[in-house]
Amino acid sequence: MIKTPKLAASLLLALAATSASAADLVIGEIHPITGPAAFYGLPESQAIKAAADEINTSGGVKVGGTSYQIVIKTADDQASPTVGVAALRKLLGEGAKFIIGPIASGVAPALKPIIESRPDVVQLIDGSIADGLTNGKTIFRNQASVQAYNDALTRLTKARAYPTVAVMTDRFHAGFMGSQKSLVDTLESQGNKVVAQEYHKLNDTDFSAQLTKITSMKPSALVLRGYPAEGALITKTARQLGYQGQVIWEFVSPPSTVLKNISTAEMEGVLNAIPPTSQDYVALGNEKALKLETRLKKMFNAEIGELSTLSYDAVYIFKAAIEKAGTLESAAVAKAFTQLKTTDVPMAINPYAPGADGLLFTDGQVSLPGGVQIWKGNGWQPLADLKPN
């Protein structure tokens, strides 16, 4: 039984070393199994293996007269572009032509030119929200785009009519930095005047300089774009400096990670503009999400992660594409991706909105609506009414 993240990571990497036979279907996955973003990557990796186990025990992936068993090969990118490139090359060297991941928006752009140079490789991104990643040919994404996050945020700020807004962004988050100007333009156009734009980076712990400047302006809302550990520290520091406005996050934030750096009392009332998470589906009683939650506990003694349902879905999307293609040949599988309809993946947990003709992907991107959460008590709860009480 797995009792610690470190042991969980070790087991996942050990399982990934299993050799494949002729009747095996190899899928490679790249996520931060260790390092500062392991709280994202480890649950994603576990969900991928849970989906593969579920498929394998139900007869495998059927191609012609052959039923293939899925073998998952795991590569740890540590949320580092350099390590991620090496991880991808390792998977390709081991013969993996179907790739799931990554989550880190700094890693995904570094992998894109390598994937595009290999027409025999098909990638499905289950985490990164950075712009410009999909090509609709060999690179697809079943995670929401950064625009879906921004749309949720701007709907909220418009509904609440905040007169002034300050924005603080992780300068190395490709998705957020790439969309910063368009976000600011939208905020300004709808009457949310942006009075400050400040920056930080992953693993920073001192935000006093940026926040002293921001708090002196007394913005109605403080928007944070980055990762939860820094978000918690920024929120805590802002409150200590006397900031009394609304704090709004724009990133997936596991409560267990958040509460390492801030108390529940200091988090009370913080808003988060993101698409629904795995925990949201569990809280809403989604049967497939509850089933995944149970399987993860049984296999890994682990809780479901915020992005676990996306990673779980990714395996089933590959299964559907391969079975539609009727072959393991990469070009045929890539073409099948472009033809998949939302109804072709009945096991998917996330409510992907169908595109034209019911297609799952449009130019390689799914459509997932954004939403808003509010922190109450010990965690996040969906917020149905965007207007203030």
C-alpha positions as CSV (number, residue, x, y, z in Angstrom):
1,M,0.0,0.0,0.0
2,I,1.3,3.4,-1.0
3,K,1.6,5.8,2.0
4,T,3.6,8.7,0.7
5,P,4.0,10.7,-2.6
6,K,7.6,9.6,-2.8
7,L,6.7,6.0,-2.6
8,A,3.9,6.6,-5.1
9,A,6.3,8.2,-7.5
10,S,8.8,5.3,-7.2
11,L,6.1,2.7,-7.8
12,L,4.7,4.6,-10.9
13,L,8.2,4.8,-12.4
14,A,8.9,1.2,-11.6
15,L,5.6,0.1,-13.3
16,A,6.5,2.2,-16.3
17,A,9.7,0.1,-16.8
18,T,7.6,-3.0,-17.7
19,S,8.6,-4.3,-21.1
20,A,6.0,-4.5,-23.8
21,S,5.1,-7.6,-25.8
22,A,3.7,-7.9,-29.4
23,A,0.1,-7.7,-28.1
24,D,0.8,-4.6,-26.0
25,L,-0.1,-1.1,-26.8
26,V,2.4,1.3,-25.5
27,I,1.3,4.8,-24.4
28,G,3.9,7.2,-23.0
29,E,3.0,9.9,-20.4
30,I,5.0,12.9,-19.4
31,H,4.2,14.6,-16.1
32,P,6.0,16.1,-13.1
33,I,6.2,13.0,-10.9
34,T,8.7,14.7,-8.7
35,G,9.6,18.3,-8.1
36,P,7.6,21.5,-7.3
37,A,4.6,20.5,-9.5
38,A,4.3,16.8,-8.4
39,F,1.0,17.7,-6.7
40,Y,-0.4,18.0,-10.2
41,G,1.6,15.3,-12.1
42,L,1.5,12.4,-9.7
43,P,-2.4,12.3,-9.5
44,E,-2.5,12.7,-13.3
45,S,-0.1,9.7,-13.8
46,Q,-2.1,7.6,-11.3
47,A,-5.4,8.4,-13.2
48,I,-3.8,7.3,-16.5
49,K,-2.7,4.0,-15.0
50,A,-6.2,3.6,-13.4
51,A,-7.8,4.1,-16.8
52,A,-5.4,1.7,-18.5
53,D,-6.1,-0.9,-15.8
54,E,-9.8,-0.5,-16.3
55,I,-9.5,-0.9,-20.0
56,N,-7.2,-3.9,-19.7
57,T,-9.4,-5.8,-17.3
58,S,-12.4,-5.1,-19.6
59,G,-10.8,-6.7,-22.7
60,G,-8.3,-4.1,-23.8
61,V,-8.2,-2.1,-27.0
62,K,-9.7,-4.0,-29.9
63,V,-8.1,-3.6,-33.3
64,G,-9.3,-6.0,-36.0
65,G,-9.2,-9.4,-34.4
66,T,-6.6,-8.5,-31.8
67,S,-7.2,-7.2,-28.2
68,Y,-4.2,-5.1,-27.1
69,Q,-3.3,-4.5,-23.5
70,I,-2.2,-1.0,-22.6
71,V,1.3,-0.6,-21.2
72,I,2.0,2.9,-19.7
73,K,5.5,4.2,-19.8
74,T,6.0,7.1,-17.5
75,A,8.6,9.9,-17.9
76,D,9.1,12.5,-15.2
77,D,9.6,16.1,-16.5
78,Q,9.8,17.7,-13.1
79,A,8.0,20.7,-14.6
80,S,11.3,21.7,-16.3
81,P,11.5,22.3,-20.1
82,T,15.0,20.8,-20.2
83,V,14.1,17.7,-18.3
84,G,10.9,17.5,-20.3
85,V,12.7,17.4,-23.6
86,A,15.0,14.6,-22.3
87,A,11.9,12.7,-21.0
88,L,10.2,12.9,-24.3
89,R,13.3,11.7,-26.2
90,K,13.6,8.8,-23.7
91,L,10.0,7.8,-24.4
92,L,10.5,8.0,-28.2
93,G,13.7,6.0,-27.9
94,E,11.7,3.3,-26.1
95,G,9.2,3.1,-29.0
96,A,6.3,5.2,-27.6
97,K,4.4,6.9,-30.4
98,F,1.3,7.8,-28.5
99,I,2.0,10.5,-25.8
100,I,-0.2,11.9,-23.0
101,G,0.9,15.2,-21.3
102,P,2.4,17.4,-20.2
103,I,0.8,19.7,-17.5
104,A,3.5,22.3,-17.2
105,S,3.0,25.3,-19.5
106,G,6.7,25.8,-19.7
107,V,7.3,22.2,-20.8
108,A,4.6,21.9,-23.4
109,P,6.0,24.5,-25.9
110,A,9.5,22.9,-25.6
111,L,8.1,19.6,-26.7
112,K,6.0,20.9,-29.6
113,P,8.8,21.1,-32.2
114,I,10.0,17.6,-31.4
115,I,6.5,16.2,-31.8
116,E,6.0,18.0,-35.0
117,S,9.2,16.8,-36.4
118,R,8.0,13.2,-35.9
119,P,4.8,12.6,-38.0
120,D,4.7,9.1,-36.5
121,V,3.9,10.5,-33.0
122,V,0.5,11.5,-31.7
123,Q,0.3,13.7,-28.6
124,L,-2.8,14.4,-26.4
125,I,-2.1,17.2,-23.9
126,D,-4.1,16.7,-20.7
127,G,-2.8,19.6,-18.6
128,S,-1.0,22.6,-20.1
129,I,-3.3,25.5,-21.0
130,A,-0.7,27.5,-23.0
131,D,-1.7,28.9,-26.3
132,G,-0.5,27.7,-29.7
133,L,0.1,24.1,-28.7
134,T,-2.3,22.1,-30.8
135,N,-2.0,21.7,-34.6
136,G,-5.1,19.6,-35.3
137,K,-2.9,17.1,-37.1
138,T,-0.8,15.2,-34.5
139,I,-1.1,17.4,-31.4
140,F,-4.4,17.5,-29.6
141,R,-5.6,18.7,-26.2
142,N,-8.5,17.6,-23.9
143,Q,-7.7,20.3,-21.3
144,A,-9.4,23.7,-21.6
145,S,-7.5,26.5,-23.3
146,V,-6.2,29.4,-21.4
147,Q,-9.0,31.4,-23.0
148,A,-11.6,29.3,-21.2
149,Y,-9.9,30.3,-17.9
150,N,-9.8,34.0,-18.9
151,D,-13.5,33.9,-20.1
152,A,-14.5,32.6,-16.6
153,L,-12.5,35.3,-15.0
154,T,-13.8,38.2,-17.1
155,R,-17.4,37.0,-16.7
156,L,-16.9,37.2,-13.0
157,T,-15.3,40.6,-12.9
158,K,-18.0,41.9,-15.2
159,A,-20.8,40.5,-13.2
160,R,-19.3,42.0,-10.0
161,A,-18.4,45.2,-11.7
162,Y,-15.0,45.7,-10.0
163,P,-14.0,49.3,-10.8
164,T,-10.3,48.6,-10.4
165,V,-8.2,45.4,-10.7
166,A,-4.6,44.5,-10.1
167,V,-3.0,41.5,-11.8
168,M,-0.1,39.4,-10.5
169,T,1.2,36.7,-12.9
170,D,3.9,34.0,-12.9
171,R,6.3,35.4,-15.5
172,F,7.3,31.9,-16.6
173,H,3.8,30.5,-17.1
174,A,3.6,30.4,-20.9
175,G,-0.2,30.2,-20.9
176,F,-0.8,33.2,-18.6
177,M,2.0,35.3,-20.0
178,G,0.9,34.7,-23.6
179,S,-2.7,35.8,-22.8
180,Q,-1.9,38.7,-20.5
181,K,-2.4,41.5,-23.0
182,S,-5.7,40.1,-24.3
183,L,-6.9,39.6,-20.7
184,V,-6.0,43.1,-19.7
185,D,-7.7,44.5,-22.9
186,T,-10.9,42.6,-22.1
187,L,-10.9,43.7,-18.5
188,E,-10.4,47.4,-19.5
189,S,-13.1,47.1,-22.2
190,Q,-15.8,46.0,-19.8
191,G,-15.0,48.7,-17.1
192,N,-12.5,46.8,-14.9
193,K,-9.6,49.3,-14.9
194,V,-6.3,47.5,-14.5
195,V,-4.2,49.7,-12.1
196,A,-1.2,47.4,-11.7
197,Q,0.5,44.4,-13.4
198,E,3.1,42.7,-11.3
199,Y,5.1,39.5,-11.7
200,H,6.6,36.6,-9.8
201,K,7.9,33.1,-10.5
202,L,7.5,29.5,-9.2
203,N,9.2,28.9,-5.8
204,D,9.3,32.6,-4.9
205,T,8.5,33.3,-1.3
206,D,8.8,37.0,-0.8
207,F,6.2,39.2,-2.6
208,S,6.3,42.2,-0.3
209,A,7.7,44.6,-3.0
210,Q,5.0,43.8,-5.5
211,L,2.2,43.7,-2.9
212,T,3.2,46.9,-1.2
213,K,2.8,48.7,-4.5
214,I,-0.5,47.0,-5.2
215,T,-2.1,47.5,-1.8
216,S,-1.2,51.2,-1.9
217,M,-3.6,51.5,-4.9
218,K,-6.4,49.7,-3.1
219,P,-7.8,47.8,-6.1
220,S,-11.2,46.3,-5.8
221,A,-9.9,42.9,-6.9
222,L,-6.5,41.3,-6.9
223,V,-6.2,38.6,-9.7
224,L,-3.5,36.0,-9.2
225,R,-2.3,33.9,-12.2
226,G,0.2,31.1,-11.6
227,Y,0.4,28.2,-9.2
228,P,-1.2,27.4,-5.8
229,A,1.8,27.5,-3.4
230,E,2.7,31.0,-4.5
231,G,-0.9,32.0,-4.7
232,A,-1.5,31.0,-1.1
233,L,1.6,33.0,0.0
234,I,0.6,36.0,-2.0
235,T,-2.9,36.0,-0.6
236,K,-1.5,35.6,2.9
237,T,1.0,38.5,2.5
238,A,-1.7,40.7,0.9
239,R,-3.9,40.2,3.9
240,Q,-1.0,40.9,6.3
241,L,-0.4,44.2,4.4
242,G,-4.0,45.2,5.0
243,Y,-5.5,44.4,1.6
244,Q,-9.3,44.1,2.0
245,G,-10.5,43.7,-1.6
246,Q,-11.5,40.5,-3.4
247,V,-8.7,38.0,-4.1
248,I,-9.3,36.0,-7.3
249,W,-7.2,33.0,-8.4
250,E,-7.0,31.6,-11.9
251,F,-5.3,28.2,-11.5
252,V,-6.1,24.7,-10.4
253,S,-5.4,24.5,-6.6
254,P,-5.5,21.4,-4.5
255,P,-6.5,22.3,-1.0
256,S,-3.8,20.1,0.4
257,T,-1.2,22.2,-1.4
258,V,-2.9,25.5,-0.6
259,L,-3.1,24.9,3.1
260,K,0.6,24.3,3.4
261,N,1.1,28.0,3.1
262,I,-2.1,29.6,4.5
263,S,-4.9,29.0,7.0
264,T,-8.5,28.2,6.1
265,A,-9.5,31.5,7.8
266,E,-7.2,33.5,5.5
267,M,-8.6,31.6,2.4
268,E,-12.2,32.1,3.3
269,G,-14.1,33.8,0.4
270,V,-11.2,33.6,-2.2
271,L,-12.6,33.0,-5.6
272,N,-11.1,30.8,-8.4
273,A,-11.9,31.2,-12.1
274,I,-11.2,27.8,-13.7
275,P,-13.1,25.0,-15.4
276,P,-14.7,22.4,-13.1
277,T,-12.2,20.0,-11.4
278,S,-12.4,16.4,-10.6
279,Q,-13.4,17.3,-7.0
280,D,-16.3,19.3,-8.5
281,Y,-17.6,16.3,-10.3
282,V,-17.2,14.1,-7.2
283,A,-19.1,16.7,-5.1
284,L,-21.9,16.8,-7.7
285,G,-22.2,13.0,-7.5
286,N,-20.9,12.2,-11.0
287,E,-21.0,8.4,-11.1
288,K,-17.9,8.0,-13.3
289,A,-15.9,10.5,-11.2
290,L,-16.9,8.6,-8.0
291,K,-15.9,5.3,-9.6
292,L,-12.5,6.8,-10.5
293,E,-12.1,8.1,-7.0
294,T,-12.7,4.6,-5.6
295,R,-10.3,3.0,-8.1
296,L,-7.5,5.4,-7.2
297,K,-7.9,4.7,-3.5
298,K,-7.8,1.0,-4.2
299,M,-4.8,1.0,-6.5
300,F,-2.7,3.8,-5.0
301,N,-4.3,4.7,-1.6
302,A,-4.4,8.1,-3.2
303,E,-7.0,10.9,-3.4
304,I,-8.4,12.0,-6.8
305,G,-6.5,15.1,-8.1
306,E,-7.9,18.2,-9.6
307,L,-6.9,17.2,-13.1
308,S,-7.3,13.4,-12.7
309,T,-10.4,13.2,-14.8
310,L,-8.7,14.9,-17.8
311,S,-5.8,12.3,-17.6
312,Y,-8.3,9.4,-17.2
313,D,-10.3,10.7,-20.2
314,A,-7.1,11.0,-22.3
315,V,-6.6,7.2,-22.2
316,Y,-10.1,6.6,-23.3
317,I,-9.8,9.1,-26.1
318,F,-6.7,7.3,-27.4
319,K,-8.6,4.0,-27.1
320,A,-11.5,5.4,-29.1
321,A,-9.2,6.9,-31.8
322,I,-7.2,3.7,-32.2
323,E,-10.4,1.5,-32.5
324,K,-11.9,4.0,-35.0
325,A,-8.6,3.8,-37.0
326,G,-8.6,0.0,-36.9
327,T,-4.8,0.0,-36.7
328,L,-1.9,1.1,-34.5
329,E,-0.4,3.0,-37.5
330,S,0.2,6.6,-36.2
331,A,-1.1,8.5,-39.3
332,A,-4.4,6.6,-39.2
333,V,-4.8,7.2,-35.5
334,A,-4.1,10.9,-35.9
335,K,-6.7,11.1,-38.6
336,A,-9.2,9.3,-36.4
337,F,-8.6,11.9,-33.7
338,T,-9.8,14.6,-36.1
339,Q,-13.0,12.5,-36.8
340,L,-13.8,11.6,-33.2
341,K,-17.2,12.7,-31.9
342,T,-18.0,13.4,-28.2
343,T,-20.3,10.4,-28.4
344,D,-17.4,8.1,-29.4
345,V,-15.9,8.5,-25.9
346,P,-18.8,7.5,-23.6
347,M,-16.5,6.8,-20.6
348,A,-15.2,10.4,-20.6
349,I,-16.0,12.2,-17.3
350,N,-15.5,15.8,-18.5
351,P,-18.5,17.3,-20.3
352,Y,-16.8,18.2,-23.6
353,A,-19.1,20.4,-25.7
354,P,-19.5,19.0,-29.2
355,G,-18.2,21.1,-32.1
356,A,-19.4,21.2,-35.7
357,D,-21.0,17.8,-36.6
358,G,-20.6,16.7,-33.0
359,L,-16.8,16.6,-33.2
360,L,-14.7,16.3,-30.1
361,F,-11.8,18.4,-31.4
362,T,-11.8,21.6,-33.4
363,D,-8.3,22.3,-34.7
364,G,-7.1,19.9,-32.1
365,Q,-8.8,21.6,-29.1
366,V,-11.8,20.4,-27.1
367,S,-14.3,22.9,-25.7
368,L,-14.6,22.9,-21.9
369,P,-16.6,25.7,-20.2
370,G,-14.9,27.7,-17.4
371,G,-16.5,28.3,-14.0
372,V,-16.0,29.9,-10.7
373,Q,-15.3,28.3,-7.3
374,I,-15.3,29.9,-3.8
375,W,-13.3,28.8,-0.8
376,K,-15.5,27.9,2.1
377,G,-14.3,26.1,5.2
378,N,-11.7,23.6,4.2
379,G,-11.9,23.7,0.4
380,W,-13.4,24.9,-2.9
381,Q,-17.1,24.9,-3.7
382,P,-18.7,25.6,-7.0
383,L,-20.2,29.2,-7.2
384,A,-23.4,29.3,-9.3
385,D,-24.3,33.0,-8.9
386,L,-21.5,35.3,-10.0
387,K,-23.1,38.4,-8.6
388,P,-22.1,39.5,-5.1
389,N,-24.4,38.7,-2.2
